[in-house]
Amino acid sequence: MNPSDILLLPGWQDSGPGHWQTAWEQRHGCTRVAQHDWMRPLRGDWTARLQDVVLARPGPVVLAAHSLGCLLAAW
C-alpha cells in the first residue's frame, strides 16, 4: 500500500500545522480529504466528499481519522 492511500480525515476546523495529521501528510505523503467548509460541517456534504475521494482511488484505502473525522468514518 502506498502512503497516499492513507486518507486523513480531520475534524472540525481542520488540523493545524502542529497536528499529527499534518505531520503524516508532510512526512509520509498521506492524503488529506479536504472539506469545503471546515467551520460548518454538514454530514451530507462531508460524506459526499469522502465518497468522491474513495471512489476516485484505484484500490483500497485506509482511513486515519481524528475528532469529527471519526464520526465521518463511522458513518
Buried (B, 14 or more C-beta within 10 A) or exposed (E): EEEEBBBBBBBEEBBEEEBEBBEBBEEEEBBBBEBEEBEEBEEEEBEEBBEEBEEEEEEEBEBBBBBBBBBBBEE
